Amino acid sequence: MPRSAPTAPKEPASYELALAELDRLVQQMEGGQLPLDQLLEGYRRGADLLAFCRTRLQAVEEQVRLLDDGKLKPWSGA
């Protein structure tokens, strides 16, 4: 029976949820109790979460720069 393609993990609803999930993953990985397959999958998910957090932080930093210049523009949140 062929394996079905793995489903892509959902994007976190917020920066805080992404950070919390990333923290849990790190704790599990550091515990050394995960099988190799789960360890690799955790690393991949962690990389995705880290990229998500960085993107959100960059968007907020850009908004702060706009506010510092006295201009308020809508934040897309993307």
Protein Blocks (a to p, Z undefined) as FASTA:
>chain_A
ZZdddddddddfbfklmmmmmmmmmmmmmnopacfklmmmmmmmmmmmmmmmmmmmmmmm
mmmmmmmnopacddehZZ
